[in-house]
């Protein structure tokens, strides 16, 4: 599915837990398994993951639209086949039965039939334990089939919040936006429980608002909470407006076709700088994940774990930037390049140390860790301070250095510096800064210098 390869963390830094490279690798594998699971094993995706970047949310939304449409069409075909089979069975039963003359139905005979059909329960999912209706103690309370929640991306939620803020809490449009899903659930509940009342709905939908109350005699009874009985309560008003309509005949809350077209239009209408803002953070995160895979395959993830954690933290902070300007990625790129350079330095040092024939990986890592801590310096002359403690790396490295000194030209630099003498007051004896450098390479000698003299005579 689309979007399985683009993802970035957008957690708040103050609440972001400490994670190791293994945690990020395991999460990455879980995400890949989720998107690449077989069709029979996958469930319909829910809301887009708000912890990911906006581009990934849009791709998730597109996947949700495709999957919901596929499921809706499959359910429609299955229902159509069931209706056809039922119609065929009814036709066969009519052909085999005997027919008798009967009187024409009078004008008033249709009303009782319609009344009975209107009370027929529809859209039941399952029973709510042993709960029964308050007005009909002999009937169980059933959980209805409801519509899927409406998935939205981060920018859509932000737009809805801005609209509600502008309209105000008393606006009818605001109430309609907030109560659309509630109305759908109430209609489905009424269809599944024809003799129900609002108290029955609250017992299923919001059990915390069904409170226990003790009377003067100590008997325990139940009643609706204060917020459900307040005058002008939205819940009560919506309940009065709701009609018993099963989910199969309700208007869809989520139009997958229109939402998919919106996503495609959004992606097509982006300008170049907007495309950059959408993709730069996922690309950087993908590069970090690639580097994590390289470190894990080389079994050196413990060496570079602190640097990688710092990179992920910086990237998280970068993704949280609310500025419309392009994010400053220069420092992050420099740190990423430095980490990559360090890794290949380790690989060179690993080969120089004779791994795996003459030294173990732990020895090499311990010696390289000393290099990282001591500003690219390590001790190999004193055998007691070597990684193995028995002179293994010392015996490997010293012959190489001696061979280079004997066979290759070694350069040596000699530098002489002299600061200027500003205290001399004698005429013509002022000494400025002086510099001389000698470079000895084998039998060759190169000299360079910078000399100053005073041209001011007092």
N, C-alpha and C positions, 0 to 999 in steps of 0.2 A: 504494500500500500504506500501511497505517497506520504512523504513526511517522516519516514522511518529513519532517515539518515541525518535529519537536521534537528538539532535540539540544543538548548542552552539553559543553564540554571538562572532563575530569576527570583530566588528566595531572598528574603530580607536578611541582610548581613548580621543583624543583631541576634536573630534566631537561627541562623544557619548552623547546623551541627557539624562537628569535626568529622571529616570523612577521609578514608584512606584511598589509595589508588585502587585497591581491590573492590571497595564499595562502588566506585564510579564504574569500574569494569563490569561488575555484576549487574548494576542498574542498566548499563548500556545493553548487555546481553538480554536482560528481561524485556527491554523495549523492543529489541529486534524480534524476540520470540513472540511478543504480543502482536506486532504488525505482520509477521510472516506466518502466523499460525494457520492451520488448515481451516477451510471455510466452515466445516462442521464443528470445529472446536472454538471458533471465535464467537463472542457475543457482540451485540450491537454496541458500538462505542457510545459513551455518554458525553459529558461536557468536555470541551477542549481543555487540555491541561494548562492552567494559568501559570504554572511554574516554567513553562517553556516560552520561547520567543513568539512574537506575533505571527511570523511566517509559518511556524509550525502549527500554531492554532488554526490558521486559515486552511492549511492542508488537512488537519484533523477534521475541521468542519466539512470540508469537501468529502472526506471519507465517510463521515456520519451521514451526509445526504445520500451518498451512493448506497450505503448499506441499508438505510431506512427505506429507500425506494425499492430496493431488491426485495426486502422482507414484505413490504406492503403489497407488491405485485404478487409475490408468492402466496400470501394469505388470501388475496382476492381470487387467485386461480383455484386455490384449495376450497374456498367457500363456494365458488361457482360449480366445481365438480360435485360437492356435497349436495347443493341445491338440485342439480340435474339428476343425481342418483335418487334423491328423495322424490322428485317429480315422477320419475320412472316407476318407482315402487308404488306410488299412489295411483298411477294409471293402471298398473297391473292389478291392484286391489279392486279398483272400480270395475274392471272388465270381468273379474271373477265373481263379483257380488251380484245379488238380486236386486231389482229395482221395483219400487212400489210407488203408486200414486199418492200424492200428499197435497194438502191444501197450500195455496200460495201464502207466504208469510205476510202478516199484516204490517202496517206501518210502524207499530210500536214494538214489534219483536226485535228490532235491531238494537235498541238502546241497551237492554240488559247484556247482550252479547258483547257490545263494544265496551261496556263497563267492566265486564269480566276480563276481556283481553287487555285493557289498560292496566289492570292490576297484576298481570303476569310478569314475574321477575325476569329480567334479562341482564346479561353481562356479569354474571357472578363468577368470581375467581375462586374463592374458597371461604370456608366458614371462619369466623373470628373466635376460635376456641369454643367455649360453651356459652358465650354471650348471647343474650336474647333481646328482642325488641322490647322497649318499655311499654308500649301500648298493646303489643301482642306477645305475651309471655310464652306462647306456644311456638313462636317462630324464632328461628336462629337469626343472628346478625351475620350478614355475609359481606366480605370484602369485595368491592367491585373491580372490574377491569378498568384501568385508567390509562390515559394517554401518557406517552413518554414525556419527561421534562424537556423543555425547550432549551437546546444547547446554544450558547452564545460565546463569542470571543471577547477578549479583554476590551477591545475598542467599542464593541456593541454595548457592553455593560456600562462603559463610561458614557456613551451617548445617552443611554436610558437614564442614567443618574443625572446628567445635565438637564434633560427634558423635565424630569420630575422636580428638579430644583427650581427651574424657571416657572413651571406651572403652579407649584405650591401644593401643600398637602390637601387643601380643600377642593382641588380641581376634579371634575368628573373624569377627565381623561386619565389623570393619575390613578384614580381608583380603578378604572377599567384596566389599565396596564397591570396593576398589582393583583387584580381579582380574576383575570382571565383563566388562569390555571385552577383557581379555587372553584369557580363556577363549573368548569368541566368536571371536576371531581365530585361536586355536589350532585350534578345531574346524573352521573354514573352511579352514585350511591343511591339516589332515589329510584333509579331503574332496577338496581339489584335488590333493594329493600322497599317495596311499594308502600308498606305500612309504617315506615320509619318517620321519626321526627328529628329535629335538629340535635337534641341531646344524644340520640343514637349516633349521628354523624360525628359529634365531638368525641364520643367515647372511642371511636376508631381513629379519627384524623388528628386530634389533639388531646390525648388522655390527661395531660396536666391541667386542662381547663375543666375537667370533671372531678370536682373536689368532694372530699368527705366532710360531712357536717354532723355534729352530735347535738341532739335536742336536749331538752331539760330532763328527760327520763334516761338519757345516756344512750338512746338508740342511734345507730349510725345510719345516716342517709346521704345521698349524693345530690349535688346541684351544680349548675354551671358557674364558672368563675365570674368575677365582677366584670372583667373586660368583655365577656360574652353576653352580659345582660345590660350593659350600659345603653342608654337611650341613643338611637342613631348608630348602633353597632353595625359595622360593615358586614360582619359574618351573617347576622340575622337578615339584613337587607338582601344579600346575595342568595341566602337560602330561600327567601320568599320569591325571588325571581327565577330560581332554578326549576326546570321541568324534568320529569323522569325520562332521560334520553341516554340509552346505552352508548358506550364508546364507539361502537360500530357505525352509529348514525350521527355522531357529533362532527362538527367542523374541526378539521385538523388545526391544532395549535401551532404545529411546526410544518411549514410548507417546504419540503426538501428541495423541490424543483427551483423555487424562487431563491432560496438560500444558496443553493449551488451556483446559480447564475450571478448572485451578488458576489460570491467569492471570486468567480472567474473575472467578473468586471473589475473587482478591486485589484486583482493581479495584473490585468491588462492595462489599467489606467495609471499605473505607478510611473513617476518620472525617475530620471537616472539617480538623483540623490536619494530618493525614497527607496529605490531598489538597493542602493548601497546601505542605507540604514537598516533595511530588512535582513540583509544577507551577511553583513560584516561580522556580527557577533556569532551567528551559527558557523560561519567558516572558521573563525578563530577557535571556537569550541571544538570543531571537528579536527583541527590541526592538533589541539592539545590531547584529544582522545587518541589520535594516531600516535603521538609521541608516548602516551601512556602504554599503548599496545607494544610499541618498540621496546620500552623499558622492561615490561613484563616478560616479553619473549627473551630478552637478554638477561633476565633474572637480576636486574639492578634497580628494581623499583624502590627498594628501601633506601638507596643512596640519594635518589632525587625526589623522594616523596615531599619534603618540605617545600622545595621550589615549585613543584607542580601544584600543591595546595595553594600556594601564594598566587600562582597564575590564575587558578580557578576563582579565587577570591577577587582578584582584580577584574577579571572578566565579568563576574557577577555584578560588581559595582558599575562597570561600564554599561552593562545591559540595563541597569536601573536608571540611567541618566534620562531625565525628563526634558532636557534641552533639545531644541529643534536643530541645533548645529550638529555637524558631523562629530562623532565621538573621537576624542584624541587617542588613537591607538598606537602612536609612536613608542611610548614607554613599554607597552605590553609586547609589541613586536621585538623590541630590543631584549627584553627578558626571555622571550621565547627563543630567539636566536642564540642567546647566551646559554640557555639550557641545552639546546641541541648541540652547541659546540662542546659543552662539558661532556655530553654523552659520547661524542666521537673521540674526545680526548681519552676517555676511559677505555674505549675500544683499542686505541693505539697503545695505551699503557698496558692493557691486557695482553696484547700480542708481544710487546717488548718484554714482559715478565715471563714469557714461556708457557702461558696457559694454553692447553690443559696438561701438557706433558710434564713440565717441570715445576708447576705451582698450582695451587687450588684457587677456586674462585673467591673463597673467603679471604685468602691471603691478599689477593689482588685488590679486593674491595676495601680491606682494612688499610692497605697502603695508599690507595687512591683517596680514601676518606681523610687521611692525614694531609694529602695534597690540597684538598678542598678547604680544610680548616686553617692551613698555614700559608695561605696565599701562594699557591702553586709551588710550594717547597715541601720536600720530605727528606728524611734522614735514611741513607742507605749505607753509610760508612760504618757506623757503630752497629754491630750485629745484634746487640741486645735490644735495639729499638726497631728492628725490622719486623715485618708483619708476622712471620712464622716464629721468630725468636731463635731460630737455628741457623740463620744466615742463608736461607734458600734464595731469597730475592737478591741478597748481596752478591752471592756467587754467580747469579745470572746476569746482573746488571754491570758489575765492575769489569768483567772481561770485555764487554761491549764498549765501555767507555775507554778502556786501555787500547783496544783495537782502533777506535776512532782517533785517539791521540797519536798513535803510531803511523797510521795510514792516511789520515786526512789532515788538512791544514787547519790549525786551530787559531782563531783570531783573538788577540788580546788588545785591550784599549787602556791607554794611560792618559789621564786628564789632569791638568794643572789649572786651578782657578785662583785668581787674586782679586780681592775686592779693592775698590778705589780708596785712596787715602785722601779724605777731605779735610783732615786736621792740619796738614802741612801748610805753613804760612810763608815759606820761603819762595821767592820768585823763581818760577821755572822748575820747581821740584814737585809739582802736583802729579800724583800717580793715579791714573784712571783704572778701571777694571781691566784685567788681562785674562786671556784664555788660550790654552794650548792643548791640543789633542794629538796623541800618537797612536796609530793603529798598526800592530805588528801581525802579519799573516805569513807564517813560514819565514822566508828570507826577505820578504818585502816589508818596507817601512813607509808609512804615509803620515805626513804631518799636516796639520791645519791649525790655524790660530786666529785670534781676533785681539788686536792690540789698540790701545787708545793713548793719546798724549794730550797734554794741556796746551791749548793755543791762546789762552787768555793770560795776559801779563798785567799784573796789578802794580 
